[in-house]
Amino acid sequence: MAISFIRIDDRIIHGQVVTRWMSERKCDGVVAVDDPSATNPVLAKMLKSAVPLPLKGFVMTEEEIIQKWSKIVESKRQYFLIARSPATLVRIFESGVNFISEIKELNVGPMSVREGAKKYGKNLSMIPEEEEAFDVLQQKGMTISFQLVPDSKRRTWDELKAEGGE
């Protein structure tokens, strides 16, 4: 299994990922998928530098991960797969990146307040496209949990939907 952890996080690679989650899960590197970050050389370099050495950090566009997926899963290394939005995961999955066969758990971290977003709690707001994407991922067999760090309270997508947000 080349993917040891899958996360949605609007900050992509940052302290909570590299200090807390990497101490809980096997990790030899991080594969971040976000077109705006990957196409901005300064931002891509900054995100890669947040991954502590000797671990590897990659920031890829959706097209790049589609092209490189077979090489990633054939690796003996264990990677975190991180995207800014669940819609990104749906798009790459539907294009042949079968991360669900690697690991069926999706961890969701912070998703910031934006225009048109429904608030589901502290650090968690979603636009309708993201809500739909979580539904699609769940229908495809993923277990979706919302948890900022390993020792914080864990909530499921079904629990959050039942509460309805505000």
Helices and strands as residue ranges (DSSP letters): E 3-8, H 15-15, I 16-21, H 22-24, E 29-33, H 35-38, H 41-49, E 56-60, H 62-74, E 79-83, H 86-94, G 99-101, E 105-108, E 118-121, E 124-126, H 128-139, E 143-146, E 155-156, H 157-163
